[in-house]
Amino acid sequence: MNEQNPMQADDLPLTDELVASYLEDNPEFFSRNPHLVTGLRLQDSQRGTVSLVERQQQQLRQKVQGLEEEITHLMSVANHNENLFKLYSDLYLQLIDSEDSTQLLDIIQRATLELLSLSALKLWLVPEFSIAHDCITSNDCQTIVDTRLAKEDYYFGRLQQSDQQQIFGDVNTGSVVLIKLAHHEQLIGFMAISSSDADHFDPRMDTLLLSQFQKLVAKLLSQHLAK
């Protein structure tokens, strides 16, 4: 925006937008009027009136604080992911060394309840498979597969009370993840893990580690069941 002559300026109503536009188009304004930089007083909700320089310093401090908090959060997430990766790596080695389906499920159950501090683990198998283990649900959960896992390999979130009862034998107010288990396109069943935290299993969760876990468990379980 070019500077206007006095006659034109007098004809225009002075508004916030006009002043802001003028300052944006004339960045040298404060260079021509350096006394305004320290002389202007701005209203502050916490400190009363402050100078323009003080307001800029305050905004800079807030920006730096925000960046520091973001960096701290990213470091915390990175540390959590590193610990989780190590846990999964150790778990994979134990699963690969499992000698039968019972030992395989023992390892998964211990990791779920003790290492990950989750509430419960249940496994539903299609009728042609049978394993004796306390994490196996004997209820018919085919309708849950058809509704929750027909098009997806995972379901995150909350379940209806009837579905919770069907899988876990009780009702809780937390969240669950359902993991479809299939090998060479043959459905084996699904694994259900619950948390007492209603927000723990969220549909936005990353599935990279879970996908690797799913494929390994399905492969090993299929091999043990074939023996």
C-alpha positions as CSV (number, residue, x, y, z in Angstrom):
1,M,0.0,0.0,0.0
2,N,1.5,3.3,-1.0
3,E,1.5,6.4,1.2
4,Q,-1.5,8.6,0.5
5,N,-1.5,12.4,0.3
6,P,-3.1,14.4,3.2
7,M,-6.3,15.1,1.2
8,Q,-6.9,11.4,0.5
9,A,-6.0,10.3,4.1
10,D,-8.4,12.8,5.6
11,D,-11.2,11.4,3.5
12,L,-10.6,7.8,4.8
13,P,-11.9,6.7,8.2
14,L,-9.0,5.5,10.4
15,T,-9.6,1.8,11.3
16,D,-7.5,-1.0,12.8
17,E,-7.3,-2.6,9.4
18,L,-6.1,0.5,7.7
19,V,-3.4,1.1,10.3
20,A,-2.3,-2.5,10.2
21,S,-2.2,-2.5,6.4
22,Y,-0.1,0.7,6.4
23,L,2.4,-0.7,8.9
24,E,2.7,-4.0,6.9
25,D,3.3,-2.0,3.7
26,N,5.7,0.4,5.3
27,P,8.1,-1.7,7.5
28,E,10.5,1.3,7.7
29,F,7.9,3.3,9.7
30,F,9.5,2.6,13.1
31,S,12.9,3.2,11.7
32,R,11.8,6.7,10.8
33,N,10.1,7.1,14.2
34,P,12.4,5.2,16.7
35,H,10.9,7.0,19.7
36,L,7.6,5.2,19.2
37,V,9.3,1.8,19.8
38,T,10.0,2.6,23.4
39,G,7.3,5.2,23.9
40,L,4.2,3.1,22.8
41,R,2.4,1.6,25.8
42,L,0.3,-1.5,25.2
43,Q,-2.4,-3.0,27.5
44,D,-1.4,-6.3,29.1
45,S,-4.0,-8.4,31.0
46,Q,-1.5,-9.5,33.6
47,R,1.0,-6.6,33.9
48,G,-1.1,-3.6,33.1
49,T,0.6,-1.4,30.5
50,V,3.9,-2.4,28.9
51,S,6.1,-1.1,26.1
52,L,6.2,-2.5,22.6
53,V,9.7,-3.9,23.3
54,E,8.5,-5.6,26.5
55,R,5.5,-7.1,24.6
56,Q,7.9,-8.5,22.0
57,Q,10.2,-9.9,24.6
58,Q,7.2,-11.5,26.3
59,Q,6.0,-13.1,23.1
60,L,9.5,-14.3,22.4
61,R,9.8,-15.9,25.8
62,Q,6.4,-17.6,25.3
63,K,7.5,-18.9,21.9
64,V,10.8,-20.3,23.4
65,Q,8.9,-21.9,26.3
66,G,6.5,-23.5,23.8
67,L,9.4,-24.9,21.8
68,E,11.1,-26.2,24.9
69,E,7.9,-28.0,26.0
70,E,7.5,-29.4,22.5
71,I,11.1,-30.7,22.5
72,T,10.6,-32.2,26.0
73,H,7.4,-34.0,24.8
74,L,9.2,-35.3,21.6
75,M,12.1,-36.6,23.8
76,S,9.6,-38.3,26.1
77,V,7.8,-39.9,23.2
78,A,11.1,-41.1,21.6
79,N,12.2,-42.6,25.0
80,H,8.8,-44.4,25.3
81,N,9.0,-45.7,21.7
82,E,12.6,-46.9,22.3
83,N,11.6,-48.8,25.5
84,L,8.6,-50.3,23.6
85,F,10.7,-51.4,20.7
86,K,13.1,-53.1,23.1
87,L,10.2,-54.8,24.8
88,Y,8.8,-56.1,21.5
89,S,12.2,-57.2,20.3
90,D,12.7,-59.3,23.5
91,L,9.2,-60.6,23.1
92,Y,9.7,-61.7,19.5
93,L,12.8,-63.8,20.5
94,Q,10.8,-65.5,23.2
95,L,7.9,-66.2,20.8
96,I,10.2,-67.7,18.2
97,D,11.7,-70.0,20.8
98,S,8.2,-71.2,22.0
99,E,7.8,-75.0,21.6
100,D,4.1,-75.2,21.4
101,S,0.9,-73.2,21.4
102,T,0.5,-73.3,25.2
103,Q,4.0,-71.8,25.7
104,L,3.3,-69.3,23.0
105,L,0.2,-68.0,24.8
106,D,1.9,-68.1,28.2
107,I,4.5,-65.7,26.8
108,I,2.0,-63.4,25.3
109,Q,-0.2,-63.4,28.4
110,R,2.7,-62.6,30.6
111,A,3.9,-59.7,28.4
112,T,0.4,-58.3,28.2
113,L,-0.4,-58.4,31.9
114,E,3.0,-57.9,33.5
115,L,5.2,-56.0,31.1
116,L,2.5,-53.8,29.4
117,S,0.3,-53.6,32.6
118,L,-2.9,-54.2,30.6
119,S,-6.1,-55.7,32.0
120,A,-6.8,-58.9,30.1
121,L,-5.9,-61.1,27.1
122,K,-8.4,-63.3,25.3
123,L,-8.0,-65.4,22.2
124,W,-10.9,-66.7,20.1
125,L,-10.2,-69.4,17.5
126,V,-12.3,-70.6,14.6
127,P,-14.1,-73.9,15.4
128,E,-11.6,-76.1,13.6
129,F,-8.8,-75.2,16.0
130,S,-8.6,-76.1,19.7
131,I,-6.1,-75.1,22.4
132,A,-6.4,-75.7,26.1
133,H,-5.4,-72.4,27.8
134,D,-7.1,-70.1,30.2
135,C,-6.9,-67.1,27.8
136,I,-9.1,-69.0,25.2
137,T,-12.7,-67.9,25.1
138,S,-15.1,-70.7,24.3
139,N,-18.0,-68.4,23.2
140,D,-18.9,-68.1,19.6
141,C,-17.4,-64.7,18.5
142,Q,-17.9,-65.1,14.7
143,T,-20.4,-62.2,14.7
144,I,-17.7,-59.9,16.3
145,V,-15.3,-60.9,13.5
146,D,-18.0,-60.1,10.9
147,T,-18.8,-56.7,12.4
148,R,-15.5,-55.5,13.7
149,L,-12.8,-57.2,11.6
150,A,-14.5,-57.9,8.3
151,K,-12.5,-55.2,6.4
152,E,-9.8,-54.3,8.9
153,D,-7.1,-56.2,10.8
154,Y,-7.6,-54.2,14.0
155,Y,-10.3,-52.6,16.0
156,F,-9.5,-50.0,18.6
157,G,-11.8,-48.4,21.1
158,R,-14.8,-49.5,23.2
159,L,-17.1,-52.4,22.8
160,Q,-20.8,-52.9,23.5
161,Q,-21.4,-54.7,26.8
162,S,-22.7,-57.7,24.9
163,D,-19.5,-58.0,22.9
164,Q,-17.4,-57.5,26.1
165,Q,-19.3,-60.3,27.8
166,Q,-18.9,-62.5,24.8
167,I,-15.1,-62.1,24.7
168,F,-14.0,-61.5,28.2
169,G,-16.8,-63.0,30.2
170,D,-17.4,-59.7,32.0
171,V,-18.0,-56.0,31.3
172,N,-15.6,-53.2,31.8
173,T,-15.6,-49.5,31.1
174,G,-12.1,-49.4,29.4
175,S,-10.9,-49.8,25.9
176,V,-9.8,-52.8,23.8
177,V,-7.8,-53.7,20.7
178,L,-9.0,-56.6,18.6
179,I,-6.3,-58.2,16.4
180,K,-7.3,-60.4,13.5
181,L,-5.0,-63.5,13.2
182,A,-4.7,-65.0,9.7
183,H,-2.0,-66.9,7.9
184,H,-1.9,-67.5,4.2
185,E,-5.4,-65.9,4.0
186,Q,-6.7,-68.5,6.4
187,L,-8.5,-67.0,9.4
188,I,-7.3,-68.4,12.7
189,G,-9.2,-66.2,15.0
190,F,-8.5,-62.9,16.8
191,M,-6.8,-61.7,19.9
192,A,-8.5,-59.3,22.3
193,I,-6.5,-57.1,24.8
194,S,-8.3,-54.8,27.2
195,S,-7.2,-51.8,29.2
196,S,-8.9,-50.2,32.2
197,D,-8.1,-46.8,30.6
198,A,-11.0,-45.9,28.3
199,D,-8.6,-43.8,26.1
200,H,-5.7,-46.2,26.0
201,F,-6.6,-48.0,22.7
202,D,-7.5,-45.2,20.3
203,P,-8.3,-45.6,16.5
204,R,-5.5,-43.1,15.8
205,M,-2.8,-45.4,17.2
206,D,0.2,-46.3,15.1
207,T,0.1,-50.0,14.0
208,L,3.7,-50.5,12.9
209,L,4.8,-52.6,15.9
210,L,1.4,-54.2,16.2
211,S,1.4,-55.3,12.6
212,Q,4.8,-57.1,13.1
213,F,3.5,-58.7,16.3
214,Q,0.3,-59.8,14.5
215,K,2.1,-61.4,11.6
216,L,4.5,-63.3,13.9
217,V,1.9,-64.6,16.3
218,A,-0.4,-65.7,13.4
219,K,2.5,-67.6,11.7
220,L,3.8,-69.3,14.9
221,L,0.3,-70.1,16.1
222,S,-0.5,-71.6,12.7
223,Q,2.6,-73.8,12.8
224,H,1.9,-75.0,16.3
225,L,-1.7,-75.8,15.5
226,A,-0.6,-77.8,12.4
227,K,1.5,-80.2,14.6
